[in-house]
Amino acid sequence: MDSRTGESKAAAKALTGPGGDRGRRKAFRALVEARQATLLPGAANALTARIIEELGFQAVYLTGAGLTNTHLGMPDLGFVTPNEIADTAARISDVCTLPLVADIDTGFGNALNAYRTVQMMERAGCAALQIEDQIFPKKCGHFTGKDVVPLEEMTGKLKACLDARSDPDLLIIARTDARAVLGFEAALDRAAAMAETGADVIFVEAPQSAEEIRRIGQLPQPQLINIVMGGLTPMLTLDELRGAGFSLVLYANAALQASVLAVNHVLLHLRDSGSLHGAEHLLASFAERQRMVRKDHYDAMQDRYTGA
């Protein structure tokens, strides 16, 4: 994997210009169509997205659960709003050149709400949007007690999403949570109906066996699978998922779970010892922190505009 640390004018233009958004959407469409199980790590904020880009990943996912946990300190039970998602998406798009996939939950209401949500997210620079068929307010796909809307309601929302986009390369990812509610066969039926409606990518949430995963991968439409550490879905290898035919392999909250553990380790050391002496290896250096937020780039801008 290669990292992008340069600050060329072309890269800056790609970050801010409308052509940059379209280019990222086309690049993401190519990843989906390749069906090579592209890894899709999740970020709940712009700094995590920058780290994902620095490590050489090819796309980034704005996680609704992660945003709810990180910004609100609350569980993934439908508390986040479309404005909070759109604002975070715009912040990520400002500083990260990778294609951005955003989780828009249920569309935040009916088909008209979903239509407006897609417009907001497209303006925020997203390359793809994921909408699901849970009732509103939704729950994490690996929680119990979920329910889904009638199929006709979901396909109506999908039609609204497809009509709302001004760029046809903005992909719509249709997720069904029916596996936990109606059973696996019903989930496959819903997936087929969503594909027939025109969804670009299908996402059957929380399959519970390797055999179910393989059957999902055989569906004709490009497929996304979500791997949750501690969740319901078996953690197959990347080669196995690629062989099964998946386009995208989502690790929505791996970074968040890692950060929770790291923060606990460091702050426990600080609480118990009264200093960070002996815990230096647990922290990024001051210089690395500044590099990650491209301080040298902003220093150069400051010099340019002040004549220094």
N, C-alpha and C positions, 0 to 999 in steps of 0.2 A: 504494500500500500504506500502511495506517495502522499506527502503532506503539502498543503498550500500555505506557505508562509510569506510569499512575495506580496508586495503591495503595488502592483503595476496599475497603470491607468485603466487598462482593459478589465482587470479584475474589479476595480472600483466601479466602473461603468456597469459591469454585470450585476453588481450588488444593488445598484440604485435605479437603473434604467428599465423602462418597460420591456425592452428587448431582452434584458437579463431574465425577467420572469418567464417569458416565452421560451427562451433557451433552456431554462431549467425544466420546464414542463416537457419539452421535446426529449430532453435527456432522460427524464424519468420514464416517459412512455417507452423509450428504447430499452431501459432496464426491465420493465414489466414484460415487454414482448419477447425478450431473450429467454425468460423462464429459467434462470440460472440460480434461483434461490438467493437473491441479493439480500444481504443482511441489512436490516433497517432498525438501528438503535433509536431509542426514545430520548427526548430531552424535554424538560419542563421549563427551561429558561434559555436565554441566549448564550450564556457562558457554557453550558453543557453542549449546546449545538456547536460552539466554536471548538470544543475539545473533540467532538465527533468528527468534525471536518479535519482538524489537525492530524487525527489518527488515520485519515485516508479512507473513511467510509464513503459510500457513493450517494447516500441520501440520509435524511433525518426525519424523525417522526415526532410531532408535538402531541404528547400524551395528555389526554384529559384527566386521567387518574393522577398522573404525576403533577399536573398543574394544580389540581384540587388539593392533593397532599401537601405540596410545597408552598403554594401561595396562600391557601386557606387553613392549612393544618387540620383538614377534615377528610373523612373517607370518601371514596368514589361512589357517591349516592345521588348524583345529579345536582350538586350544589353550584358547579361552575356555570358561568353565563357565556353567551356568544361573544359579548364584548371583551370579556377576559381572554377568551381563546384568540380572537382576532388581534387584540393588542399584543399578545405574546407572539403570535405568528409574525406580525409586522416587525417586532424587535428582532426576532431570529432572522428574518429575511434581510434586515438591514446589515447584519454583520456576518452572515454565513452564505456562501455561494452554492451550497448544496440544494438540490430539490427538497422541498419541505412538504411532508404529508401531515395533514391536520385531522385530528379526531374531533368530529362535530357532534358526537353523541347521537341523539335522536333527531337532530335538526332543530332542537329547542322548541318544539311545538308541532303544529300541523304542517301541511304541505307549503302553505304560504310562508310560515316561519322558516322552513327549510330553504325555500327559494331565496329569501333575504340573507340567510346565513351563508349560502354559497356566494352570493355577491360580495359580502363582507370579506370572506376568506380569499376570494380571488384578488380583491384589491390589496389584501395583505401580503400577496406574493406566493401563495401556496401552489404547489404542483399537483396535489391530489387531496381529496377529502374523503373521509370515511364516515358513513352514516349507518346507523343500526336500527333494527326493528323492535327494540324494547319499548315498553310503555314509558311515558314520561311521568315522573323523573326516573331515569335509568339507574342501574347498579353495575358495578364491576362485573365483567363477564365471567369471573371465577367465584362470584358470591352466590349463595343460595337465595331463593325467594324471588327470582326474576320472573317476568312475564313478557309476552310479545304482543304487538298489535296485530289485528287482522291483516292477512297478506295484502288485501286490496288497499289498505291504508299505507302500507309500506311501499307498494309499487307506485302509488300516487305521489308519495314523497320523492321517490327516485325520479319520476318523470319531471317533477318540479326542479330537482337538482340539475338534471341534464339540460333543461330549458334555461336555467338561470345563468349558466356559464357563458361568457362571451368568447373565451378561448376554448376551442374543441379539444385542445391538448391538456386541459385541466381534467384529470381523471377522477371519476367517481367510484369509490370502493364501497360496495354494499355488504354489510355485515348482518348475519342472522345469529341470534342467540337461541334459536329454537331447539338446539340439541338438548339443552337442560330442561326445556319446558314440554316439548312435544315429541322428543325422541330424534334419533339420528336420521331415520328415513325422511321424516317431515322436514328436517333441516336441509337435506339434499333437495327436496322438492322446492323449498323456498329459494334455495340457491339457484336452481334452474329457472324459476320464475323471475328472479332478480336479473339474471343474465339475459333472459328474453326481453325484459323491459329496457335493457340497454346499459346496465352497469358495466364499467370497464374492467373491474376486478371484483372477485367474490371472496368473502371472508366468512367462513363457518367457524364461529367462536367455540372454543373449549371442547374439541373432540377428545375422547377419553381412551383411545387405544391406537396402537400403530396401524392396525387394519383400517380404522376410521380415517386416519390421516391419509393413508394410501388411496382410499376411495375418493376423498375430497380432491386429491391431486389429479385424479383422472377426469375431473369435470373439464369441459372444453374451454371455458373462460379462464383467463389467468387467475391464479389463486394466491391469497396471503394466508399465512399461518402465524398465530400469536403464541410465543413460548413464554410462559410465566413461571419463574422460579417459585416453587411452592404451590403452583396452580394445578389445574385438572389435566392438562395436556402433557403426554409423555414427551420427554426432551430427546428427540431424535437428533442424530448428527446432521451437519450441514450437507454432507454427501448423500445421506439418506433422503433428505428433503428435496435436494436437487434431483435425485433419481426419481422421486415421486412426482416431479413436475411442477413444483411450486415456483412462483415468480419472486415472492417476497417472504422473508422470515423476520418477523417482528419480535424484538426484545424491547418492549415499550418502557419498562421501568427498571432495567438492569442497572443503569447509572444511578437512579434514585436509591435503589436498595443498597448499592455500594456506598453511596454518600452518607446514608443514615448510619451504616456501620462505622465508616471512617470518622464521622463527627463524634460518635459515641466514644470511640477509642481515644481520640485526642482530648476531648473535654473531660473524660474520666481521669486521664493522666493529669491534666491541669488541676482538677478538683482535689485529687489525692496528694499531689506533690507540691502544688502551689506555684509551679512554673512549667515551662515546656522543655526544660533541660532533660535530655534523654529521650525526647519524643520527636527530635528533629527529622528522623527518617519517616515519620508519619505525615509530614507536611510538604507540600510543594514549596520550593524556595520563593523568596520575594521576587527574584529575577524571573523565574518561570511564570509566576502569576502575572507580572507585567507583560511578558511576552505573549501570553495567552489572550490578553485583551488588546494586543497590538499597540502598546504605548509608544513604540518607536514611530509608528505611522502617524499618530497624533502629534508627537513631538515635531516631526517633519512638517506637518501641516501648520503647526504653530509658528515655526521658523519661516515658512513660506509667506504666511499672511501678515506677520508682524515685521518682516524685513530683517530678521535676525541673521 
